[in-house]
Amino acid sequence: MGELIVIRHGQTEWSLSGRHAGRTDVPLTDAGEAAARALAPRLACRRLVAVFSSPLSRAIRTAELAGLTGAEPDPDLLEWDYGGYEGLTAEQIRESRPGWNLWRDGVIPGDADHPGEQLAQVAARTDAVLDRIRPLLHDGDVAVVAHGHLARVLTVRWLGLDASASRLLGHPHPGTLSCLAAEDGQPFISAWNVP
């Protein structure tokens, strides 16, 4: 059985400054492009049977630079819709909502382009992705290029845990990969946050 390779897109100006970039299409920085290119040798030795990507340009560009040609855009791989917190840092959010924690408190509604999403909705999207990917893993590895918070939710759902357990994983750095596998029917994390 193959592994599910979860890649976080390369650095953007917003990831560098800690701003929540859910649905805003922020381009990669030069450093983000370099990190994506650096993933190519690690991925070249894999027997990939499918590649999926968030439809946002930062993920699609990361896939291209990492040598993952033909990545299929999948809207279920979009980052969490942060609603009214789109573009804000955690520190800015805590100025108006002391003690705020994304995993516990969620987001507030935003405008028409950023209505916001609850954790259960993000988990439902990642479950749909996993349902489509699991059968493909019988033939080899599958890569997905997505986003930090979504990658954490996808991982805990792979492990069969409640989405709230995502808080227990460190945030993957931009331009890194993680690997999810199974042995004797038991899912596990075989690598996390590898540059």
Accessible surface in RSA format (square Angstrom, percent):
REM  Atomic radii and reference values for relative SASA: ProtOr
REM  Chains: A
REM  Algorithm: Lee & Richards
REM  Probe-radius: 1.40
REM  Slices: 20
REM RES _ NUM      All-atoms   Total-Side   Main-Chain    Non-polar    All polar
REM                ABS   REL    ABS   REL    ABS   REL    ABS   REL    ABS   REL
RES MET A   1   130.83  67.8  51.44  34.0  79.39 189.0  38.12  32.4  92.71 122.8
RES GLY A   2    10.10  12.5   0.00   N/A  10.10  12.5   7.75  21.3   2.35   5.3
RES GLU A   3    36.29  20.8  36.29  27.5   0.00   0.0  15.87  30.7  20.43  16.7
RES LEU A   4     0.00   0.0   0.00   0.0   0.00   0.0   0.00   0.0   0.00   0.0
RES ILE A   5     0.84   0.5   0.84   0.6   0.00   0.0   0.84   0.6   0.00   0.0
RES VAL A   6     3.82   2.5   1.70   1.5   2.12   5.1   1.70   1.5   2.12   5.7
RES ILE A   7     0.21   0.1   0.10   0.1   0.11   0.3   0.10   0.1   0.11   0.3
RES ARG A   8    25.55  10.7  24.20  12.3   1.35   3.2   0.59   0.8  24.95  15.1
RES HIS A   9     6.99   3.8   6.99   4.9   0.00   0.0   2.04   2.1   4.95   5.8
RES GLY A  10     0.00   0.0   0.00   N/A   0.00   0.0   0.00   0.0   0.00   0.0
RES GLN A  11    41.26  23.1  41.12  30.1   0.14   0.3   7.33  15.6  33.93  25.7
RES THR A  12     1.08   0.8   1.08   1.1   0.00   0.0   0.00   0.0   1.08   1.6
RES GLU A  13   107.17  61.5 104.77  79.3   2.41   5.7  49.57  95.9  57.60  47.0
RES TRP A  14    39.91  16.0  39.91  19.3   0.00   0.0  26.17  14.0  13.75  22.3
RES SER A  15    29.48  24.9   3.92   5.2  25.56  58.9  10.42  22.2  19.05  26.7
RES LEU A  16   114.14  63.6  85.20  61.0  28.94  72.7  89.55  62.9  24.59  66.2
RES SER A  17    63.95  54.0  38.16  50.9  25.79  59.4  47.68 101.5  16.27  22.8
RES GLY A  18    42.44  52.3   0.00   N/A  42.44  52.3  32.99  90.5   9.46  21.2
RES ARG A  19    92.13  38.7  83.51  42.6   8.62  20.5  17.31  23.7  74.82  45.3
RES HIS A  20    19.62  10.7  15.28  10.6   4.34  11.1  12.10  12.5   7.52   8.7
RES ALA A  21    16.64  15.3   8.71  13.4   7.94  18.1   8.71  12.3   7.94  21.0
RES GLY A  22     0.00   0.0   0.00   N/A   0.00   0.0   0.00   0.0   0.00   0.0
RES ARG A  23    66.00  27.7  52.91  27.0  13.09  31.2  16.72  22.8  49.28  29.9
RES THR A  24    40.97  29.1  35.37  35.9   5.60  13.3  36.99  49.7   3.98   6.0
RES ASP A  25    76.33  53.5  51.38  51.1  24.95  59.0  24.05  56.6  52.27  52.1
RES VAL A  26    11.34   7.5   9.96   9.0   1.37   3.3  11.34   9.9   0.00   0.0
RES PRO A  27    94.23  68.7  90.74  82.7   3.49  12.7  92.76  76.6   1.47   9.2
RES LEU A  28    21.74  12.1   0.86   0.6  20.88  52.5   0.86   0.6  20.88  56.2
RES THR A  29    20.13  14.3  11.90  12.1   8.22  19.6  20.13  27.0   0.00   0.0
RES ASP A  30   129.92  91.0 119.17 118.6  10.75  25.4  39.77  93.6  90.15  89.9
RES ALA A  31    58.38  53.7  44.81  69.1  13.58  30.9  51.78  72.9   6.61  17.5
RES GLY A  32     0.00   0.0   0.00   N/A   0.00   0.0   0.00   0.0   0.00   0.0
RES GLU A  33    42.66  24.5  42.66  32.3   0.00   0.0   3.15   6.1  39.50  32.3
RES ALA A  34    54.17  49.8  48.00  74.1   6.17  14.0  49.88  70.2   4.29  11.4
RES ALA A  35    32.58  30.0  23.73  36.6   8.85  20.1  30.87  43.5   1.71   4.5
RES ALA A  36     0.00   0.0   0.00   0.0   0.00   0.0   0.00   0.0   0.00   0.0
RES ARG A  37   120.40  50.6 113.74  58.0   6.66  15.8  54.73  74.8  65.67  39.8
RES ALA A  38    68.36  62.9  45.77  70.6  22.59  51.4  55.99  78.8  12.37  32.8
RES LEU A  39     0.71   0.4   0.71   0.5   0.00   0.0   0.71   0.5   0.00   0.0
RES ALA A  40    29.88  27.5  28.44  43.9   1.44   3.3  28.66  40.4   1.22   3.2
RES PRO A  41    96.02  70.0  77.61  70.7  18.41  66.9  84.88  70.1  11.14  69.2
RES ARG A  42   124.20  52.1 113.33  57.8  10.86  25.9  28.64  39.1  95.56  57.9
RES LEU A  43     5.58   3.1   2.28   1.6   3.30   8.3   2.41   1.7   3.17   8.5
RES ALA A  44    87.36  80.3  48.11  74.2  39.25  89.3  61.22  86.2  26.14  69.3
RES CYS A  45   109.82  83.1  69.76  77.8  40.06  94.1  48.71 123.4  61.11  65.9
RES ARG A  46    73.63  30.9  56.10  28.6  17.54  41.8  12.49  17.1  61.15  37.1
RES ARG A  47   161.82  67.9 151.41  77.2  10.42  24.8  79.73 109.0  82.09  49.8
RES LEU A  48    51.66  28.8  20.77  14.9  30.89  77.7  20.77  14.6  30.89  83.1
RES VAL A  49    55.68  36.6  19.71  17.8  35.96  86.7  27.16  23.6  28.52  77.3
RES ALA A  50    21.76  20.0  11.10  17.1  10.66  24.2  21.19  29.8   0.58   1.5
RES VAL A  51    19.01  12.5  11.79  10.7   7.22  17.4  11.79  10.2   7.22  19.6
RES PHE A  52    24.50  12.3  24.50  15.2   0.00   0.0  24.50  14.9   0.00   0.0
RES SER A  53     0.56   0.5   0.56   0.7   0.00   0.0   0.56   1.2   0.00   0.0
RES SER A  54     0.00   0.0   0.00   0.0   0.00   0.0   0.00   0.0   0.00   0.0
RES PRO A  55    50.04  36.5  34.32  31.3  15.72  57.1  34.32  28.3  15.72  97.7
RES LEU A  56    19.39  10.8  19.30  13.8   0.09   0.2  19.39  13.6   0.00   0.0
RES SER A  57    50.50  42.7  46.28  61.8   4.22   9.7  42.56  90.6   7.94  11.1
RES ARG A  58     1.82   0.8   1.30   0.7   0.52   1.2   0.60   0.8   1.23   0.7
RES ALA A  59     0.00   0.0   0.00   0.0   0.00   0.0   0.00   0.0   0.00   0.0
RES ILE A  60    55.63  31.7  55.54  41.4   0.09   0.2  55.54  40.0   0.09   0.2
RES ARG A  61    90.29  37.9  89.72  45.7   0.57   1.4  31.23  42.7  59.06  35.8
RES THR A  62     0.13   0.1   0.13   0.1   0.00   0.0   0.13   0.2   0.00   0.0
RES ALA A  63     0.84   0.8   0.84   1.3   0.00   0.0   0.84   1.2   0.00   0.0
RES GLU A  64    95.51  54.8  78.95  59.7  16.56  39.4  36.37  70.4  59.14  48.3
RES LEU A  65    26.86  15.0  15.14  10.8  11.73  29.5  18.27  12.8   8.59  23.1
RES ALA A  66     2.23   2.1   0.21   0.3   2.03   4.6   0.21   0.3   2.03   5.4
RES GLY A  67    49.36  60.9   0.00   N/A  49.36  60.9  26.74  73.4  22.62  50.7
RES LEU A  68     7.91   4.4   4.24   3.0   3.68   9.2   6.46   4.5   1.46   3.9
RES THR A  69   119.44  85.0  98.80 100.2  20.65  49.2  71.90  96.6  47.55  71.9
RES GLY A  70    75.37  92.9   0.00   N/A  75.37  92.9  41.94 115.1  33.43  74.9
RES ALA A  71    25.39  23.3   6.10   9.4  19.30  43.9   6.10   8.6  19.30  51.1
RES GLU A  72   100.43  57.7  98.54  74.6   1.88   4.5  28.46  55.0  71.97  58.8
RES PRO A  73    75.44  55.0  61.56  56.1  13.88  50.4  61.56  50.8  13.88  86.2
RES ASP A  74    13.45   9.4  12.38  12.3   1.07   2.5   5.90  13.9   7.55   7.5
RES PRO A  75    88.03  64.2  85.84  78.2   2.19   8.0  85.93  71.0   2.10  13.0
RES ASP A  76    32.42  22.7  32.42  32.3   0.00   0.0   0.61   1.4  31.80  31.7
RES LEU A  77     0.00   0.0   0.00   0.0   0.00   0.0   0.00   0.0   0.00   0.0
RES LEU A  78    27.45  15.3  27.45  19.6   0.00   0.0  27.45  19.3   0.00   0.0
RES GLU A  79     8.38   4.8   8.38   6.3   0.00   0.0   0.47   0.9   7.91   6.5
RES TRP A  80     0.09   0.0   0.09   0.0   0.00   0.0   0.09   0.0   0.00   0.0
RES ASP A  81     5.40   3.8   5.40   5.4   0.00   0.0   1.48   3.5   3.91   3.9
RES TYR A  82     4.91   2.3   4.91   2.8   0.00   0.0   0.95   0.7   3.96   4.9
RES GLY A  83     2.55   3.1   0.00   N/A   2.55   3.1   0.00   0.0   2.55   5.7
RES GLY A  84    29.44  36.3   0.00   N/A  29.44  36.3  12.74  35.0  16.70  37.4
RES TYR A  85     9.15   4.3   9.15   5.2   0.00   0.0   6.29   4.7   2.86   3.5
RES GLU A  86    28.97  16.6  10.78   8.2  18.20  43.3  10.78  20.8  18.20  14.9
RES GLY A  87     9.59  11.8   0.00   N/A   9.59  11.8   4.84  13.3   4.75  10.6
RES LEU A  88    62.13  34.6  62.13  44.4   0.00   0.0  62.13  43.6   0.00   0.0
RES THR A  89    21.55  15.3  21.55  21.8   0.00   0.0  18.62  25.0   2.93   4.4
RES ALA A  90    23.33  21.5  22.19  34.2   1.15   2.6  22.19  31.2   1.15   3.0
RES GLU A  91   116.77  67.0 112.40  85.0   4.37  10.4  63.17 122.2  53.60  43.8
RES GLN A  92    83.95  46.9  76.26  55.7   7.69  18.3  20.18  43.0  63.77  48.4
RES ILE A  93     1.31   0.7   0.00   0.0   1.31   3.2   1.31   0.9   0.00   0.0
RES ARG A  94    96.51  40.5  90.35  46.1   6.16  14.7  35.02  47.9  61.49  37.3
RES GLU A  95   143.81  82.6 108.32  82.0  35.48  84.5  48.79  94.4  95.02  77.6
RES SER A  96    98.18  83.0  62.05  82.8  36.13  83.2  54.01 115.0  44.17  61.9
RES ARG A  97    80.73  33.9  79.23  40.4   1.50   3.6  33.62  45.9  47.11  28.6
RES PRO A  98   115.30  84.0  91.43  83.3  23.88  86.8  93.57  77.3  21.73 135.0
RES GLY A  99    51.07  63.0   0.00   N/A  51.07  63.0  38.30 105.1  12.77  28.6
RES TRP A 100     7.84   3.1   4.69   2.3   3.15   7.4   5.60   3.0   2.23   3.6
RES ASN A 101    50.86  35.1  50.19  48.5   0.66   1.6   5.10  12.3  45.76  44.2
RES LEU A 102    10.92   6.1   7.33   5.2   3.59   9.0   7.33   5.1   3.59   9.7
RES TRP A 103    27.47  11.0  15.13   7.3  12.33  29.0   8.20   4.4  19.26  31.3
RES ARG A 104   166.71  70.0 130.19  66.4  36.52  86.9  77.70 106.2  89.01  53.9
RES ASP A 105    42.03  29.4  22.28  22.2  19.75  46.7   7.45  17.5  34.58  34.5
RES GLY A 106     7.85   9.7   0.00   N/A   7.85   9.7   6.52  17.9   1.33   3.0
RES VAL A 107    11.79   7.8   0.86   0.8  10.93  26.3   0.86   0.7  10.93  29.6
RES ILE A 108    76.39  43.5  75.66  56.4   0.73   1.8  76.39  55.0   0.00   0.0
RES PRO A 109   110.77  80.7  95.92  87.4  14.85  54.0  96.62  79.8  14.15  88.0
RES GLY A 110    34.34  42.4   0.00   N/A  34.34  42.4  11.60  31.8  22.74  50.9
RES ASP A 111    91.05  63.8  73.50  73.2  17.55  41.5  48.79 114.8  42.26  42.1
RES ALA A 112   103.56  95.2  65.93 101.7  37.63  85.6  77.46 109.1  26.10  69.1
RES ASP A 113   111.93  78.4  94.44  94.0  17.48  41.3  18.82  44.3  93.11  92.9
RES HIS A 114    33.59  18.4  33.59  23.3   0.00   0.0  25.95  26.7   7.63   8.9
RES PRO A 115    79.17  57.7  68.27  62.2  10.90  39.6  70.21  58.0   8.96  55.7
RES GLY A 116    20.31  25.0   0.00   N/A  20.31  25.0   3.34   9.2  16.97  38.0
RES GLU A 117    15.34   8.8  14.71  11.1   0.63   1.5   6.91  13.4   8.43   6.9
RES GLN A 118    95.75  53.5  95.75  70.0   0.00   0.0  46.64  99.3  49.11  37.2
RES LEU A 119    28.89  16.1  26.45  18.9   2.44   6.1  26.45  18.6   2.44   6.6
RES ALA A 120    76.53  70.4  62.95  97.2  13.58  30.9  68.45  96.4   8.08  21.4
RES GLN A 121    94.38  52.8  89.54  65.4   4.84  11.5  34.68  73.8  59.70  45.3
RES VAL A 122     0.05   0.0   0.05   0.0   0.00   0.0   0.05   0.0   0.00   0.0
RES ALA A 123    10.64   9.8  10.64  16.4   0.00   0.0  10.64  15.0   0.00   0.0
RES ALA A 124    60.66  55.8  49.54  76.4  11.13  25.3  54.15  76.3   6.51  17.3
RES ARG A 125    33.93  14.2  31.77  16.2   2.16   5.2  33.93  46.4   0.00   0.0
RES THR A 126     0.00   0.0   0.00   0.0   0.00   0.0   0.00   0.0   0.00   0.0
RES ASP A 127    44.06  30.9  42.60  42.4   1.47   3.5  21.76  51.2  22.30  22.2
RES ALA A 128    33.54  30.8  28.07  43.3   5.47  12.4  32.61  45.9   0.93   2.5
RES VAL A 129     0.73   0.5   0.73   0.7   0.00   0.0   0.73   0.6   0.00   0.0
RES LEU A 130     1.29   0.7   1.29   0.9   0.00   0.0   1.29   0.9   0.00   0.0
RES ASP A 131    95.28  66.7  80.28  79.9  14.99  35.5  27.69  65.2  67.59  67.4
RES ARG A 132   110.82  46.5  96.87  49.4  13.95  33.2  73.22 100.1  37.60  22.8
RES ILE A 133     1.69   1.0   1.69   1.3   0.00   0.0   1.69   1.2   0.00   0.0
RES ARG A 134    89.58  37.6  89.15  45.4   0.44   1.0  45.73  62.5  43.85  26.6
RES PRO A 135    78.45  57.2  67.89  61.9  10.56  38.4  70.66  58.3   7.79  48.4
RES LEU A 136    60.38  33.6  59.95  42.9   0.43   1.1  60.38  42.4   0.00   0.0
RES LEU A 137     0.01   0.0   0.00   0.0   0.01   0.0   0.00   0.0   0.01   0.0
RES HIS A 138   135.54  74.1 107.19  74.5  28.34  72.5  67.46  69.5  68.08  79.2
RES ASP A 139    86.44  60.6  78.82  78.4   7.63  18.0  19.64  46.2  66.80  66.6
RES GLY A 140    11.46  14.1   0.00   N/A  11.46  14.1  10.17  27.9   1.29   2.9
RES ASP A 141    14.87  10.4  14.72  14.7   0.15   0.3   0.92   2.2  13.95  13.9
RES VAL A 142     0.00   0.0   0.00   0.0   0.00   0.0   0.00   0.0   0.00   0.0
RES ALA A 143     0.00   0.0   0.00   0.0   0.00   0.0   0.00   0.0   0.00   0.0
RES VAL A 144     0.00   0.0   0.00   0.0   0.00   0.0   0.00   0.0   0.00   0.0
RES VAL A 145     0.11   0.1   0.11   0.1   0.00   0.0   0.11   0.1   0.00   0.0
RES ALA A 146     0.04   0.0   0.04   0.1   0.00   0.0   0.04   0.0   0.00   0.0
RES HIS A 147     1.27   0.7   1.22   0.8   0.06   0.1   1.09   1.1   0.18   0.2
RES GLY A 148     0.72   0.9   0.00   N/A   0.72   0.9   0.17   0.5   0.55   1.2
RES HIS A 149    23.53  12.9  23.53  16.4   0.00   0.0  11.34  11.7  12.18  14.2
RES LEU A 150     0.09   0.1   0.07   0.0   0.02   0.1   0.07   0.0   0.02   0.1
RES ALA A 151     2.63   2.4   2.58   4.0   0.05   0.1   2.63   3.7   0.00   0.0
RES ARG A 152    20.76   8.7  20.76  10.6   0.00   0.0   0.00   0.0  20.76  12.6
RES VAL A 153     0.00   0.0   0.00   0.0   0.00   0.0   0.00   0.0   0.00   0.0
RES LEU A 154     0.03   0.0   0.03   0.0   0.00   0.0   0.03   0.0   0.00   0.0
RES THR A 155     0.00   0.0   0.00   0.0   0.00   0.0   0.00   0.0   0.00   0.0
RES VAL A 156     2.22   1.5   2.22   2.0   0.00   0.0   2.22   1.9   0.00   0.0
RES ARG A 157    66.10  27.8  59.43  30.3   6.67  15.9   2.39   3.3  63.72  38.6
RES TRP A 158     9.44   3.8   5.29   2.6   4.15   9.7   5.29   2.8   4.15   6.7
RES LEU A 159    46.36  25.8  28.71  20.5  17.65  44.4  28.71  20.2  17.65  47.5
RES GLY A 160    61.29  75.6   0.00   N/A  61.29  75.6  29.93  82.1  31.36  70.2
RES LEU A 161    79.93  44.5  77.82  55.7   2.11   5.3  79.93  56.1   0.00   0.0
RES ASP A 162    98.80  69.2  86.98  86.6  11.82  27.9  35.78  84.2  63.01  62.8
RES ALA A 163     8.70   8.0   7.17  11.1   1.53   3.5   7.17  10.1   1.53   4.1
RES SER A 164    41.98  35.5  41.98  56.0   0.00   0.0  24.91  53.0  17.07  23.9
RES ALA A 165    12.79  11.8  12.24  18.9   0.56   1.3  12.36  17.4   0.43   1.1
RES SER A 166     0.00   0.0   0.00   0.0   0.00   0.0   0.00   0.0   0.00   0.0
RES ARG A 167   129.74  54.5 108.65  55.4  21.09  50.2  35.76  48.9  93.98  57.0
RES LEU A 168   129.74  72.3  96.69  69.2  33.06  83.1 100.89  70.9  28.85  77.6
RES LEU A 169    30.10  16.8  26.11  18.7   3.99  10.0  28.35  19.9   1.75   4.7
RES GLY A 170    48.53  59.8   0.00   N/A  48.53  59.8  38.64 106.0   9.89  22.2
RES HIS A 171    67.91  37.1  55.10  38.3  12.81  32.8  44.39  45.7  23.53  27.4
RES PRO A 172     4.12   3.0   4.01   3.7   0.10   0.4   4.01   3.3   0.10   0.6
RES HIS A 173   111.18  60.8 110.27  76.6   0.90   2.3  69.21  71.3  41.97  48.8
RES PRO A 174    39.31  28.6  27.32  24.9  11.99  43.6  27.32  22.6  11.99  74.5
RES GLY A 175     3.56   4.4   0.00   N/A   3.56   4.4   0.00   0.0   3.56   8.0
RES THR A 176     6.91   4.9   6.35   6.4   0.55   1.3   5.90   7.9   1.01   1.5
RES LEU A 177    11.61   6.5  11.18   8.0   0.43   1.1  11.61   8.2   0.00   0.0
RES SER A 178     3.10   2.6   3.10   4.1   0.00   0.0   0.83   1.8   2.27   3.2
RES CYS A 179     4.00   3.0   4.00   4.5   0.00   0.0   0.72   1.8   3.28   3.5
RES LEU A 180     0.01   0.0   0.00   0.0   0.01   0.0   0.00   0.0   0.01   0.0
RES ALA A 181     7.48   6.9   7.48  11.5   0.00   0.0   7.48  10.5   0.00   0.0
RES ALA A 182    32.52  29.9  11.15  17.2  21.37  48.6  11.37  16.0  21.15  56.0
RES GLU A 183   117.66  67.6 110.90  83.9   6.76  16.1  28.85  55.8  88.81  72.5
RES ASP A 184   141.19  98.9 100.55 100.1  40.64  96.1  41.53  97.8  99.65  99.4
RES GLY A 185    67.06  82.7   0.00   N/A  67.06  82.7  36.87 101.2  30.18  67.6
RES GLN A 186   123.94  69.3 123.72  90.4   0.22   0.5  45.74  97.4  78.20  59.3
RES PRO A 187    48.35  35.2  34.51  31.5  13.84  50.3  34.51  28.5  13.84  86.0
RES PHE A 188    81.56  40.8  79.30  49.1   2.26   5.9  81.56  49.5   0.00   0.0
RES ILE A 189    54.52  31.0  31.09  23.2  23.42  56.5  31.09  22.4  23.42  63.6
RES SER A 190    50.90  43.0  15.98  21.3  34.92  80.4  20.77  44.2  30.12  42.2
RES ALA A 191    29.35  27.0  19.98  30.8   9.37  21.3  29.35  41.3   0.00   0.0
RES TRP A 192    61.47  24.7  40.50  19.6  20.97  49.2  40.14  21.4  21.33  34.6
RES ASN A 193    35.90  24.8  24.58  23.8  11.31  27.2   5.18  12.5  30.71  29.7
RES VAL A 194    34.48  22.7  33.10  30.0   1.38   3.3  34.48  30.0   0.00   0.0
RES PRO A 195   110.47  80.5  93.99  85.7  16.49  59.9 105.44  87.1   5.03  31.3
END  Absolute sums over single chains surface
CHAIN  1 A     8713.2       6742.5       1970.8       4872.3       3840.9
END  Absolute sums over all chains
TOTAL          8713.2       6742.5       1970.8       4872.3       3840.9
